[in-house]
Amino acid sequence: MASAQRVELRLVVEPPDASGSPVPTAGGLEVAVVLLDRGLPFVDGLEVLARLRRRGWTTPVLVLSAYAAPPDRVAGLDAGAEDYLTKPFDVDELLARPSALQTPAP
């Protein structure tokens, strides 16, 4: 059973870029970890990740995806994600991963 934790999720989108796709931003918020689904309606989440990295974002990114084959997971990590979690996933595991991404290695 998932432990009781307050999790605040926000989706902030800028006006479309030159390609006509919306561009996600933090909207001036301080973001500790980005949870990014690959299955977005108009663009692959890995393209969004590439845009964020080109803008200089260094915030850790956890990709969530139904694409579970090893080449898909490797593509996510090669694209700049710090972690990749496949669907379906356990809620406790999902809640634990952002904490792990923010904790410096010993």
Number of C-alpha atoms within 10 A of each C-alpha: 6 10 8 6 7 6 7 5 8 10 8 13 13 12 10 11 9 7 6 9 15 16 15 16 17 13 12 7 9 8 12 12 17 16 17 19 19 19 14 11 8 9 13 13 19 22 12 21 23 15 15 18 15 10 10 9 13 11 17 18 23 23 23 23 20 14 16 15 9 9 10 15 20 13 13 25 17 11 15 18 23 15 18 22 21 16 10 10 12 12 11 11 11 15 14 10 16 18 12 11 17 12 9 7 6 3
